[in-house]
Amino acid sequence: MQQDVVLIKLGGSVVTHKERPMTINKIAIDRIFKSLLSIKVPIILVHGGGSFGHYWSIKYDMHSKPDRHPSDGIAVVHESMISLNHIMVKSMIKFKLNPYAVPPFSFISGNKPLAKKIFELASMTRDKIIPVTYGDIVYRANHKYSILSGDELMTMISHVLKPKKVIFVVNVDGIYRDPQGKQVIQTIGEKSLIRFSNVNFDITGGMKRKVREALKISLGGMDVHFVNGFKPERLLKLIENKKTEGTVIKGKRSSTRNA
């Protein structure tokens, strides 16, 4: 059953300066949250790690060690994501958006989402609360830990809640047909071909990972939108069902035949 919520992922390249370790993009963060002041629909928010979690993951060589991570690295990466989440939540409080920080381990177990806990996130939105979760390093099983990206969280939450709108807020205008030519693909259907460009130093995959997760979400019948976070008026229009620039990956619809 579809939940009457909008699921939004704020990319790390939008909320931080990825080329500068542990540096937020305060202007971008504040502009996005200010734009959400007029929104009346329920929202669940996910944010990426940017120059916080990603920076330390690379420093501790976690991108090449999927499960066997050093204890000090686990602690540092986790703390960096808590720090970034705290900054995000403080900005939202400043704009009276009523955030509630939710660490991802509270609604996953091992590699599986806990449906009951994810439904509770949707329930919280009815109290005019915005749950805010984030990519992190999480305990899996048998003394193993791994990075759980914000993009993967989008897929997990979407498959459980089936939100009425799923939005990836990124640092570009959408998905490009040709990265060199900057021609944005407006609509991607099942037969569309996409050229992915590699993003350096993003262990959770940059745009390539975002699109891969978006395609998984679309298989559940949900449209998935990509919009430029540096132009927050576009995010506002998208939430309000108004036409704006960006890319939509159309959800796969079940084909039915008339009897």
N, C-alpha and C positions, 0 to 999 in steps of 0.2 A: 504494500500500500504506500502510495506516494506521500511524503511528508511536506507540509506547507512551509518549507524553509529554503533559503538561498545559501548554498555552500560556496565559500570564497577562499581561494588560496592566494596569499600575498607572497610573491616570489622573493627569495633572498636577494636577487639582483635589484629589486625595487626598494626594499626596506633597509638595505645596507649598501655601503660602497665595497663591492667585492674585491676591488684591487687594493683596499686598505684594511689590514687586519683589525677586527673588533671595532669597526666604525659604522655607526648607523647613518642612514640618510634621513635625518630629522625632518627636513622640508617635505620629502615625499610622504613619510609616515603621517605627519600632521595634516597634509593636504587631503590624503585619502580619508582619514577619519573625520575630518571636517565635512567632507562631501557626503558622508553617511548620516549626518545629523538629520536630514530630512526623510530618511528611509523609514518606512513603517513596517516593512515585512520582517519576519524572523530571520536571523542570520547566524550561521556557524562559521567561525573563522579559523583558518589554518595558516601558519606562516612558515617560511623556509629558514635556513640557517645562515645563508649569505656568508659574510666575512667573519662570522662567529663560529658556528659549528664546523663549517667546511674548512676554515683555516686550520683549526686544531686537528681535524681528521687527517689532513694532508701532512701536517707536521709530525704526527705520530704514526704515519704510514698506514693508516687504517683503510685507505682506499684499495690497498693490495692484499689486505688480510680480512676476508669477509666475516670470520667468526672469532678468530684468536686475537683479541686485542689486549694490550698492556693495561694493567689496572690504573696506573696514573693517567693514561690517555682517556680511559673511560670516564674517570672523574672530571677531567678538564673539559672534555667535549660536553658532557652533561651539564656542568656548571655554566658553560658559555651559552648554552641554549636557554637555561633558566634565566640568565642575565638578559638575553635578548627578549625573551618573553616578558620579563618584568618591564622593560622599556616600552614594549608595545602596549601592555596593559595600562601603564601610567599615562601614555598618550591618549588612550581611549577614555580613561577616567577624566582627563582634562576636558574632553569634549562631551562628557556625560553620556557615554555609550554603554555603560554598565557591563564591562567585561568580566569574565570569570575564567581564570587560567585553569586548563585541564591538561595535565601531563599525559602523553599517549599511553604510558603503561597502565593507566587507570581503565582503559577500555580495550586493551589487547592482552592476549595470553599466548606467549610463544609467537607463532606466526599467524594466529587467528584473531579476528575481531570478536569482541564480546557484544553480541547484538543487543542484549538488554541494556548494557551500559551506554551504547551508542544511541539507543532510543531515548535514554535519559537526557542526552545532550539536546535532542529536539524538544523534549518536555521542558527543559530549562528556558528555552526561548520564549515560551508562553508566559514566563514571569518577567519579560522584557530584559532578559539577560542575554548577552552574547558570549557563548562558550568560545574560548580561544585556545587552540592546541597547536602543536608544532612538531617538526621533525626532530629526532633525537637519537641517541644510542640507547638501545633497550636490551634487556635480558631476554634471551630466547629459551634456552634449556641447556642442561648439562654443562654449566659454567661457561656458556658461550653467549656473546653479545654481538649485536650488529646494528648498523645504521638503518633506521627506519625513516625514510624521507617524507617530507610533507606531501609530495606528489603521491606516494604510496598510501598515505593516510586519506587523501582525497578519494582514492579508489575504494578503500575499505569502508569509509563512511557512506559513500554514494551507493554502494551495493546493498547496504543495510537500509538506509533511509529513503533512497530514491528521491532526492530533493527536486523541487520544481525547477531549480536552476542551478547549474554548476559552472563556476567561473574561475579561470586561472588568470591572475593579474600578473603580467610579465613586463619586461623592460623594453619591449618592441611593440609594433603596431598589430602584430598577429603572427600567423604562420606564413612564411614567405614561400612563394612558388620557386623563386630563385634568390638565395640569400644575397647574391651580389647585386641583383637588380632591384631588390627591396619591393617586389610586387607582392602584395598581401593576397592570400587566398581567402575569399570571403566565406565560402561554404565548402566543406569537405564531406562528400558522401562515401558510400562503400567502395566505389570504383575509382576514387581519386588517388593519385600518386603524389607522395610527399618526399621532397629531398630534405634530409636532415643534415644539419651542420654540427660538427663536434664543438663542444664548449670546454675549453681548457680549465683544469683544476676544479671541476664541479663533480665530486664523486657520486652525487646522486643524479647526474646525467644531463643537467641543463635542459634546454628545450627538447632535446631528443627524448629524455625521460618523461617530461611533461606530456608530450604528444603520445608516447607509448601508453602512459596511464590513462590519458583522455580517451584513447581508442578502446581501452578495456571498459571504461565507464560507459561509453557509447553503445557497447554491446548489450548493456542492460536497458536500452531504449531511451537513454537520457541524452539530450543535446548538451555539448560541452563548449563553453565559450572561452576565447582568449582575447584579452583587452590590455591596452597599454596603461600601466599604473602611474606613469608620469603625466597622464592626462586623465585625472580622476573624474572629470565630467563624463567621460565615456563609460566608466564603471557605473555611475549614477544612472545614465540613460539605459544601460543594459538591464539593470535591476528593475527599472520602471517600464521595461518592455518597449523602449523607444529605439528607433534605428540609430546605430552608431557604427563607427569603424572598428573592425576586428575580424576574427575568424570564428566560425562555429563548426564543430564536428557534429554532424547530425547523428542522433541516436538511431540504432538499428530498429526498425519497426517490424513487428511480427506480420508476416503475410498471411492473409486469410482469404478463403474462397467462398463465394456465395453458394449455398446449398441448392 
